[in-house]
Amino acid sequence: MGAIVIRCPTTNQLVPVGIEMDNDSFKSLPNIAATPVRCPLCGQEHAWSKDDAILDTTGRPAPHG
């Protein structure tokens, strides 16, 4: 399992979008616009799609704003 993360354009740090899944499920996701995410680092909302995201399987803690 891993967490879907996107890169904050303001801080350039990875931000979790609140979805966890396995690698096969992530690969099968369509590349459509997803619900914007409120960034805990900069406070803005970031629009994203699968092409903007990666599956983080490192298990590192999520950043806090």
PyMOL Python script that loads the backbone (N, CA, C, O; Angstrom):
from pymol import cmd

cmd.read_pdbstr("""\
ATOM      1  N   MET A   1       0.845  -1.188   0.000  1.00  0.00           N
ATOM      2  CA  MET A   1       0.000   0.000   0.000  1.00  0.00           C
ATOM      3  C   MET A   1       0.883   1.241   0.000  1.00  0.00           C
ATOM      4  O   MET A   1       2.025   1.228   0.460  1.00  0.00           O
ATOM      5  N   GLY A   2       0.310   2.306  -0.532  1.00  0.00           N
ATOM      6  CA  GLY A   2       1.009   3.577  -0.563  1.00  0.00           C
ATOM      7  C   GLY A   2       0.010   4.713  -0.557  1.00  0.00           C
ATOM      8  O   GLY A   2      -1.195   4.502  -0.692  1.00  0.00           O
ATOM      9  N   ALA A   3       0.518   5.905  -0.402  1.00  0.00           N
ATOM     10  CA  ALA A   3      -0.304   7.111  -0.377  1.00  0.00           C
ATOM     11  C   ALA A   3      -0.097   7.885  -1.672  1.00  0.00           C
ATOM     12  O   ALA A   3       1.039   8.067  -2.111  1.00  0.00           O
ATOM     13  N   ILE A   4      -1.178   8.338  -2.282  1.00  0.00           N
ATOM     14  CA  ILE A   4      -1.063   9.194  -3.452  1.00  0.00           C
ATOM     15  C   ILE A   4      -0.634  10.572  -2.977  1.00  0.00           C
ATOM     16  O   ILE A   4      -1.240  11.144  -2.071  1.00  0.00           O
ATOM     17  N   VAL A   5       0.423  11.104  -3.600  1.00  0.00           N
ATOM     18  CA  VAL A   5       0.929  12.422  -3.252  1.00  0.00           C
ATOM     19  C   VAL A   5       1.104  13.254  -4.517  1.00  0.00           C
ATOM     20  O   VAL A   5       1.311  12.723  -5.609  1.00  0.00           O
ATOM     21  N   ILE A   6       1.014  14.577  -4.341  1.00  0.00           N
ATOM     22  CA  ILE A   6       1.280  15.525  -5.414  1.00  0.00           C
ATOM     23  C   ILE A   6       2.325  16.513  -4.914  1.00  0.00           C
ATOM     24  O   ILE A   6       2.572  16.599  -3.712  1.00  0.00           O
ATOM     25  N   ARG A   7       2.934  17.255  -5.823  1.00  0.00           N
ATOM     26  CA  ARG A   7       3.941  18.232  -5.433  1.00  0.00           C
ATOM     27  C   ARG A   7       3.283  19.603  -5.302  1.00  0.00           C
ATOM     28  O   ARG A   7       2.608  20.071  -6.219  1.00  0.00           O
ATOM     29  N   CYS A   8       3.489  20.238  -4.150  1.00  0.00           N
ATOM     30  CA  CYS A   8       2.983  21.589  -3.920  1.00  0.00           C
ATOM     31  C   CYS A   8       3.777  22.547  -4.811  1.00  0.00           C
ATOM     32  O   CYS A   8       5.004  22.594  -4.717  1.00  0.00           O
ATOM     33  N   PRO A   9       3.100  23.311  -5.674  1.00  0.00           N
ATOM     34  CA  PRO A   9       3.837  24.225  -6.547  1.00  0.00           C
ATOM     35  C   PRO A   9       4.483  25.399  -5.800  1.00  0.00           C
ATOM     36  O   PRO A   9       5.392  26.038  -6.330  1.00  0.00           O
ATOM     37  N   THR A  10       4.034  25.684  -4.603  1.00  0.00           N
ATOM     38  CA  THR A  10       4.586  26.790  -3.824  1.00  0.00           C
ATOM     39  C   THR A  10       5.823  26.368  -3.040  1.00  0.00           C
ATOM     40  O   THR A  10       6.830  27.077  -3.041  1.00  0.00           O
ATOM     41  N   THR A  11       5.753  25.220  -2.372  1.00  0.00           N
ATOM     42  CA  THR A  11       6.862  24.764  -1.525  1.00  0.00           C
ATOM     43  C   THR A  11       7.742  23.714  -2.190  1.00  0.00           C
ATOM     44  O   THR A  11       8.848  23.443  -1.722  1.00  0.00           O
ATOM     45  N   ASN A  12       7.258  23.121  -3.279  1.00  0.00           N
ATOM     46  CA  ASN A  12       7.953  22.052  -4.001  1.00  0.00           C
ATOM     47  C   ASN A  12       8.105  20.781  -3.156  1.00  0.00           C
ATOM     48  O   ASN A  12       8.981  19.959  -3.421  1.00  0.00           O
ATOM     49  N   GLN A  13       7.255  20.625  -2.143  1.00  0.00           N
ATOM     50  CA  GLN A  13       7.276  19.426  -1.308  1.00  0.00           C
ATOM     51  C   GLN A  13       6.086  18.538  -1.653  1.00  0.00           C
ATOM     52  O   GLN A  13       5.081  19.006  -2.188  1.00  0.00           O
ATOM     53  N   LEU A  14       6.214  17.250  -1.339  1.00  0.00           N
ATOM     54  CA  LEU A  14       5.140  16.302  -1.607  1.00  0.00           C
ATOM     55  C   LEU A  14       4.039  16.432  -0.561  1.00  0.00           C
ATOM     56  O   LEU A  14       4.304  16.591   0.631  1.00  0.00           O
ATOM     57  N   VAL A  15       2.791  16.360  -1.040  1.00  0.00           N
ATOM     58  CA  VAL A  15       1.613  16.518  -0.194  1.00  0.00           C
ATOM     59  C   VAL A  15       0.676  15.340  -0.442  1.00  0.00           C
ATOM     60  O   VAL A  15       0.333  15.076  -1.594  1.00  0.00           O
ATOM     61  N   PRO A  16       0.252  14.627   0.592  1.00  0.00           N
ATOM     62  CA  PRO A  16      -0.699  13.528   0.406  1.00  0.00           C
ATOM     63  C   PRO A  16      -2.082  14.074   0.050  1.00  0.00           C
ATOM     64  O   PRO A  16      -2.498  15.118   0.553  1.00  0.00           O
ATOM     65  N   VAL A  17      -2.789  13.351  -0.826  1.00  0.00           N
ATOM     66  CA  VAL A  17      -4.132  13.774  -1.210  1.00  0.00           C
ATOM     67  C   VAL A  17      -5.210  13.075  -0.385  1.00  0.00           C
ATOM     68  O   VAL A  17      -6.398  13.345  -0.563  1.00  0.00           O
ATOM     69  N   GLY A  18      -4.807  12.185   0.510  1.00  0.00           N
ATOM     70  CA  GLY A  18      -5.767  11.510   1.382  1.00  0.00           C
ATOM     71  C   GLY A  18      -6.293  10.196   0.849  1.00  0.00           C
ATOM     72  O   GLY A  18      -7.312   9.694   1.323  1.00  0.00           O
ATOM     73  N   ILE A  19      -5.600   9.629  -0.143  1.00  0.00           N
ATOM     74  CA  ILE A  19      -6.021   8.351  -0.731  1.00  0.00           C
ATOM     75  C   ILE A  19      -4.861   7.376  -0.645  1.00  0.00           C
ATOM     76  O   ILE A  19      -3.735   7.701  -1.021  1.00  0.00           O
ATOM     77  N   GLU A  20      -5.144   6.176  -0.147  1.00  0.00           N
ATOM     78  CA  GLU A  20      -4.140   5.113  -0.114  1.00  0.00           C
ATOM     79  C   GLU A  20      -4.614   3.962  -0.981  1.00  0.00           C
ATOM     80  O   GLU A  20      -5.806   3.656  -1.019  1.00  0.00           O
ATOM     81  N   MET A  21      -3.681   3.322  -1.680  1.00  0.00           N
ATOM     82  CA  MET A  21      -4.021   2.177  -2.520  1.00  0.00           C
ATOM     83  C   MET A  21      -2.760   1.407  -2.880  1.00  0.00           C
ATOM     84  O   MET A  21      -1.645   1.840  -2.589  1.00  0.00           O
ATOM     85  N   ASP A  22      -2.955   0.263  -3.517  1.00  0.00           N
ATOM     86  CA  ASP A  22      -1.817  -0.534  -3.948  1.00  0.00           C
ATOM     87  C   ASP A  22      -1.356  -0.065  -5.329  1.00  0.00           C
ATOM     88  O   ASP A  22      -2.066   0.671  -6.014  1.00  0.00           O
ATOM     89  N   ASN A  23      -0.172  -0.496  -5.723  1.00  0.00           N
ATOM     90  CA  ASN A  23       0.446  -0.062  -6.966  1.00  0.00           C
ATOM     91  C   ASN A  23      -0.384  -0.418  -8.195  1.00  0.00           C
ATOM     92  O   ASN A  23      -0.516   0.403  -9.103  1.00  0.00           O
ATOM     93  N   ASP A  24      -0.943  -1.616  -8.242  1.00  0.00           N
ATOM     94  CA  ASP A  24      -1.748  -2.031  -9.399  1.00  0.00           C
ATOM     95  C   ASP A  24      -2.988  -1.154  -9.553  1.00  0.00           C
ATOM     96  O   ASP A  24      -3.350  -0.783 -10.670  1.00  0.00           O
ATOM     97  N   SER A  25      -3.634  -0.824  -8.450  1.00  0.00           N
ATOM     98  CA  SER A  25      -4.817   0.038  -8.508  1.00  0.00           C
ATOM     99  C   SER A  25      -4.434   1.437  -8.981  1.00  0.00           C
ATOM    100  O   SER A  25      -5.155   2.043  -9.774  1.00  0.00           O
ATOM    101  N   PHE A  26      -3.303   1.952  -8.499  1.00  0.00           N
ATOM    102  CA  PHE A  26      -2.849   3.275  -8.918  1.00  0.00           C
ATOM    103  C   PHE A  26      -2.576   3.290 -10.422  1.00  0.00           C
ATOM    104  O   PHE A  26      -2.977   4.224 -11.117  1.00  0.00           O
ATOM    105  N   LYS A  27      -1.901   2.268 -10.922  1.00  0.00           N
ATOM    106  CA  LYS A  27      -1.590   2.200 -12.353  1.00  0.00           C
ATOM    107  C   LYS A  27      -2.847   2.164 -13.210  1.00  0.00           C
ATOM    108  O   LYS A  27      -2.842   2.658 -14.338  1.00  0.00           O
ATOM    109  N   SER A  28      -3.926   1.584 -12.687  1.00  0.00           N
ATOM    110  CA  SER A  28      -5.148   1.453 -13.478  1.00  0.00           C
ATOM    111  C   SER A  28      -6.064   2.678 -13.405  1.00  0.00           C
ATOM    112  O   SER A  28      -7.083   2.724 -14.094  1.00  0.00           O
ATOM    113  N   LEU A  29      -5.718   3.661 -12.589  1.00  0.00           N
ATOM    114  CA  LEU A  29      -6.546   4.869 -12.494  1.00  0.00           C
ATOM    115  C   LEU A  29      -6.545   5.623 -13.821  1.00  0.00           C
ATOM    116  O   LEU A  29      -5.506   5.714 -14.475  1.00  0.00           O
ATOM    117  N   PRO A  30      -7.694   6.164 -14.229  1.00  0.00           N
ATOM    118  CA  PRO A  30      -7.701   7.018 -15.423  1.00  0.00           C
ATOM    119  C   PRO A  30      -7.099   8.383 -15.098  1.00  0.00           C
ATOM    120  O   PRO A  30      -7.097   8.809 -13.943  1.00  0.00           O
ATOM    121  N   ASN A  31      -6.597   9.055 -16.108  1.00  0.00           N
ATOM    122  CA  ASN A  31      -6.017  10.387 -15.890  1.00  0.00           C
ATOM    123  C   ASN A  31      -7.105  11.448 -16.074  1.00  0.00           C
ATOM    124  O   ASN A  31      -7.193  12.095 -17.118  1.00  0.00           O
ATOM    125  N   ILE A  32      -7.918  11.607 -15.050  1.00  0.00           N
ATOM    126  CA  ILE A  32      -8.983  12.606 -15.074  1.00  0.00           C
ATOM    127  C   ILE A  32      -8.767  13.581 -13.917  1.00  0.00           C
ATOM    128  O   ILE A  32      -8.063  13.272 -12.955  1.00  0.00           O
ATOM    129  N   ALA A  33      -9.369  14.737 -14.022  1.00  0.00           N
ATOM    130  CA  ALA A  33      -9.243  15.731 -12.952  1.00  0.00           C
ATOM    131  C   ALA A  33      -9.851  15.181 -11.671  1.00  0.00           C
ATOM    132  O   ALA A  33     -10.970  14.667 -11.678  1.00  0.00           O
ATOM    133  N   ALA A  34      -9.123  15.290 -10.588  1.00  0.00           N
ATOM    134  CA  ALA A  34      -9.597  14.838  -9.285  1.00  0.00           C
ATOM    135  C   ALA A  34     -10.015  16.053  -8.460  1.00  0.00           C
ATOM    136  O   ALA A  34      -9.751  17.196  -8.832  1.00  0.00           O
ATOM    137  N   THR A  35     -10.663  15.784  -7.346  1.00  0.00           N
ATOM    138  CA  THR A  35     -11.068  16.860  -6.442  1.00  0.00           C
ATOM    139  C   THR A  35      -9.835  17.606  -5.952  1.00  0.00           C
ATOM    140  O   THR A  35      -8.879  16.978  -5.496  1.00  0.00           O
ATOM    141  N   PRO A  36      -9.837  18.933  -6.037  1.00  0.00           N
ATOM    142  CA  PRO A  36      -8.683  19.689  -5.535  1.00  0.00           C
ATOM    143  C   PRO A  36      -8.406  19.385  -4.067  1.00  0.00           C
ATOM    144  O   PRO A  36      -9.312  19.047  -3.305  1.00  0.00           O
ATOM    145  N   VAL A  37      -7.151  19.512  -3.691  1.00  0.00           N
ATOM    146  CA  VAL A  37      -6.695  19.207  -2.342  1.00  0.00           C
ATOM    147  C   VAL A  37      -6.248  20.491  -1.655  1.00  0.00           C
ATOM    148  O   VAL A  37      -5.513  21.289  -2.236  1.00  0.00           O
ATOM    149  N   ARG A  38      -6.693  20.686  -0.415  1.00  0.00           N
ATOM    150  CA  ARG A  38      -6.216  21.820   0.391  1.00  0.00           C
ATOM    151  C   ARG A  38      -4.836  21.438   0.921  1.00  0.00           C
ATOM    152  O   ARG A  38      -4.697  20.457   1.652  1.00  0.00           O
ATOM    153  N   CYS A  39      -3.842  22.198   0.560  1.00  0.00           N
ATOM    154  CA  CYS A  39      -2.459  21.905   0.913  1.00  0.00           C
ATOM    155  C   CYS A  39      -2.168  22.314   2.351  1.00  0.00           C
ATOM    156  O   CYS A  39      -2.394  23.467   2.719  1.00  0.00           O
ATOM    157  N   PRO A  40      -1.664  21.383   3.179  1.00  0.00           N
ATOM    158  CA  PRO A  40      -1.322  21.722   4.555  1.00  0.00           C
ATOM    159  C   PRO A  40      -0.050  22.566   4.656  1.00  0.00           C
ATOM    160  O   PRO A  40       0.242  23.125   5.713  1.00  0.00           O
ATOM    161  N   LEU A  41       0.697  22.659   3.569  1.00  0.00           N
ATOM    162  CA  LEU A  41       1.953  23.406   3.595  1.00  0.00           C
ATOM    163  C   LEU A  41       1.779  24.880   3.249  1.00  0.00           C
ATOM    164  O   LEU A  41       2.368  25.744   3.899  1.00  0.00           O
ATOM    165  N   CYS A  42       0.964  25.176   2.215  1.00  0.00           N
ATOM    166  CA  CYS A  42       0.819  26.571   1.789  1.00  0.00           C
ATOM    167  C   CYS A  42      -0.598  27.109   1.980  1.00  0.00           C
ATOM    168  O   CYS A  42      -0.825  28.312   1.846  1.00  0.00           O
ATOM    169  N   GLY A  43      -1.555  26.227   2.293  1.00  0.00           N
ATOM    170  CA  GLY A  43      -2.922  26.658   2.548  1.00  0.00           C
ATOM    171  C   GLY A  43      -3.778  26.835   1.310  1.00  0.00           C
ATOM    172  O   GLY A  43      -4.973  27.108   1.433  1.00  0.00           O
ATOM    173  N   GLN A  44      -3.210  26.690   0.124  1.00  0.00           N
ATOM    174  CA  GLN A  44      -3.966  26.834  -1.111  1.00  0.00           C
ATOM    175  C   GLN A  44      -4.562  25.503  -1.540  1.00  0.00           C
ATOM    176  O   GLN A  44      -4.167  24.447  -1.046  1.00  0.00           O
ATOM    177  N   GLU A  45      -5.533  25.563  -2.480  1.00  0.00           N
ATOM    178  CA  GLU A  45      -6.065  24.343  -3.077  1.00  0.00           C
ATOM    179  C   GLU A  45      -5.285  24.054  -4.347  1.00  0.00           C
ATOM    180  O   GLU A  45      -5.006  24.953  -5.140  1.00  0.00           O
ATOM    181  N   HIS A  46      -4.935  22.778  -4.530  1.00  0.00           N
ATOM    182  CA  HIS A  46      -4.209  22.364  -5.723  1.00  0.00           C
ATOM    183  C   HIS A  46      -5.064  21.386  -6.524  1.00  0.00           C
ATOM    184  O   HIS A  46      -5.490  20.353  -6.008  1.00  0.00           O
ATOM    185  N   ALA A  47      -5.311  21.722  -7.792  1.00  0.00           N
ATOM    186  CA  ALA A  47      -5.976  20.801  -8.705  1.00  0.00           C
ATOM    187  C   ALA A  47      -4.936  19.755  -9.123  1.00  0.00           C
ATOM    188  O   ALA A  47      -3.746  20.057  -9.206  1.00  0.00           O
ATOM    189  N   TRP A  48      -5.388  18.534  -9.384  1.00  0.00           N
ATOM    190  CA  TRP A  48      -4.444  17.495  -9.766  1.00  0.00           C
ATOM    191  C   TRP A  48      -5.149  16.400 -10.552  1.00  0.00           C
ATOM    192  O   TRP A  48      -6.374  16.282 -10.522  1.00  0.00           O
ATOM    193  N   SER A  49      -4.361  15.612 -11.247  1.00  0.00           N
ATOM    194  CA  SER A  49      -4.827  14.407 -11.932  1.00  0.00           C
ATOM    195  C   SER A  49      -3.761  13.330 -11.722  1.00  0.00           C
ATOM    196  O   SER A  49      -2.729  13.596 -11.106  1.00  0.00           O
ATOM    197  N   LYS A  50      -3.996  12.143 -12.219  1.00  0.00           N
ATOM    198  CA  LYS A  50      -3.036  11.058 -12.022  1.00  0.00           C
ATOM    199  C   LYS A  50      -1.652  11.416 -12.563  1.00  0.00           C
ATOM    200  O   LYS A  50      -0.642  11.047 -11.964  1.00  0.00           O
ATOM    201  N   ASP A  51      -1.595  12.128 -13.683  1.00  0.00           N
ATOM    202  CA  ASP A  51      -0.297  12.503 -14.256  1.00  0.00           C
ATOM    203  C   ASP A  51       0.509  13.417 -13.339  1.00  0.00           C
ATOM    204  O   ASP A  51       1.730  13.505 -13.468  1.00  0.00           O
ATOM    205  N   ASP A  52      -0.166  14.096 -12.414  1.00  0.00           N
ATOM    206  CA  ASP A  52       0.505  14.985 -11.466  1.00  0.00           C
ATOM    207  C   ASP A  52       0.937  14.259 -10.196  1.00  0.00           C
ATOM    208  O   ASP A  52       1.656  14.823  -9.371  1.00  0.00           O
ATOM    209  N   ALA A  53       0.505  13.016 -10.037  1.00  0.00           N
ATOM    210  CA  ALA A  53       0.657  12.300  -8.772  1.00  0.00           C
ATOM    211  C   ALA A  53       1.661  11.155  -8.872  1.00  0.00           C
ATOM    212  O   ALA A  53       1.987  10.664  -9.953  1.00  0.00           O
ATOM    213  N   ILE A  54       2.132  10.757  -7.698  1.00  0.00           N
ATOM    214  CA  ILE A  54       2.927   9.533  -7.580  1.00  0.00           C
ATOM    215  C   ILE A  54       2.378   8.732  -6.403  1.00  0.00           C
ATOM    216  O   ILE A  54       1.682   9.269  -5.541  1.00  0.00           O
ATOM    217  N   LEU A  55       2.698   7.457  -6.379  1.00  0.00           N
ATOM    218  CA  LEU A  55       2.323   6.607  -5.259  1.00  0.00           C
ATOM    219  C   LEU A  55       3.532   6.490  -4.341  1.00  0.00           C
ATOM    220  O   LEU A  55       4.538   5.878  -4.697  1.00  0.00           O
ATOM    221  N   ASP A  56       3.424   7.079  -3.167  1.00  0.00           N
ATOM    222  CA  ASP A  56       4.516   7.080  -2.190  1.00  0.00           C
ATOM    223  C   ASP A  56       4.391   5.847  -1.303  1.00  0.00           C
ATOM    224  O   ASP A  56       3.464   5.732  -0.501  1.00  0.00           O
ATOM    225  N   THR A  57       5.330   4.936  -1.459  1.00  0.00           N
ATOM    226  CA  THR A  57       5.317   3.707  -0.667  1.00  0.00           C
ATOM    227  C   THR A  57       6.436   3.700   0.375  1.00  0.00           C
ATOM    228  O   THR A  57       6.764   2.651   0.931  1.00  0.00           O
ATOM    229  N   THR A  58       7.019   4.870   0.638  1.00  0.00           N
ATOM    230  CA  THR A  58       8.134   4.944   1.574  1.00  0.00           C
ATOM    231  C   THR A  58       7.707   4.865   3.027  1.00  0.00           C
ATOM    232  O   THR A  58       8.510   4.516   3.893  1.00  0.00           O
ATOM    233  N   GLY A  59       6.438   5.188   3.308  1.00  0.00           N
ATOM    234  CA  GLY A  59       5.953   5.154   4.663  1.00  0.00           C
ATOM    235  C   GLY A  59       6.371   6.346   5.515  1.00  0.00           C
ATOM    236  O   GLY A  59       6.199   6.334   6.734  1.00  0.00           O
ATOM    237  N   ARG A  60       6.922   7.377   4.872  1.00  0.00           N
ATOM    238  CA  ARG A  60       7.334   8.563   5.645  1.00  0.00           C
ATOM    239  C   ARG A  60       6.102   9.311   6.145  1.00  0.00           C
ATOM    240  O   ARG A  60       5.045   9.234   5.520  1.00  0.00           O
ATOM    241  N   PRO A  61       6.215  10.017   7.231  1.00  0.00           N
ATOM    242  CA  PRO A  61       5.059  10.742   7.774  1.00  0.00           C
ATOM    243  C   PRO A  61       4.636  11.876   6.844  1.00  0.00           C
ATOM    244  O   PRO A  61       5.460  12.465   6.144  1.00  0.00           O
ATOM    245  N   ALA A  62       3.348  12.167   6.851  1.00  0.00           N
ATOM    246  CA  ALA A  62       2.809  13.262   6.054  1.00  0.00           C
ATOM    247  C   ALA A  62       3.237  14.599   6.638  1.00  0.00           C
ATOM    248  O   ALA A  62       3.350  14.739   7.856  1.00  0.00           O
ATOM    249  N   PRO A  63       3.479  15.594   5.767  1.00  0.00           N
ATOM    250  CA  PRO A  63       3.870  16.906   6.282  1.00  0.00           C
ATOM    251  C   PRO A  63       2.693  17.590   6.970  1.00  0.00           C
ATOM    252  O   PRO A  63       1.533  17.317   6.661  1.00  0.00           O
ATOM    253  N   HIS A  64       3.002  18.462   7.883  1.00  0.00           N
ATOM    254  CA  HIS A  64       1.969  19.236   8.579  1.00  0.00           C
ATOM    255  C   HIS A  64       2.245  20.713   8.363  1.00  0.00           C
ATOM    256  O   HIS A  64       3.391  21.161   8.413  1.00  0.00           O
ATOM    257  N   GLY A  65       1.154  21.478   8.117  1.00  0.00           N
ATOM    258  CA  GLY A  65       1.315  22.900   7.838  1.00  0.00           C
ATOM    259  C   GLY A  65       1.343  23.739   9.071  1.00  0.00           C
ATOM    260  O   GLY A  65       1.474  24.960   8.985  1.00  0.00           O
TER     261      GLY A  65
END
""", "prot")
cmd.dss("prot")
cmd.show_as("cartoon", "prot")
cmd.util.cbc("prot")
cmd.orient("prot")
